[in-house]
Amino acid sequence: MRKEYGHRVRKAMEYQKKAVMALLPESMEGHLEVIGGEIRKMMLELAIEALRDCRESDLCKEFFGRKRNEDEAGEPEKNAEEPRVKKVSIL
């Protein structure tokens, strides 16, 4: 189900891109491709920097340090008040 939804979203994005390109002169198409590529690279750099900052933060070190200690103990502490979290991947 998730793969199908991701495929449909990608397909919709392709159609959206084609629609925008159809509204603009053909001479602009190359420029927009370059601009889109640069924006993708900038967003990737921002995401990498954010992850690096998160890893280096005291909160992250404390969390993963505690998690590692729990894993080494063999049985992680379970808190009944903590809600269960479902992992969601965004394509």
Sequence and secondary structure as in RCSB ss.txt:
>XXXX:A:sequence
MRKEYGHRVRKAMEYQKKAVMALLPESMEGHLEVIGGEIRKMMLELAIEALRDCRESDLCKEFFGRKRNEDEAGE
PEKNAEEPRVKKVSIL
>XXXX:A:secstr
 HHHHHHHHHHHHHHHHHHHHHHS GGGHHHHHHHHHHHHHHHHHHHHHHHHHHHHSHHHHHHHHHHHHHHHHSS
    TTS         
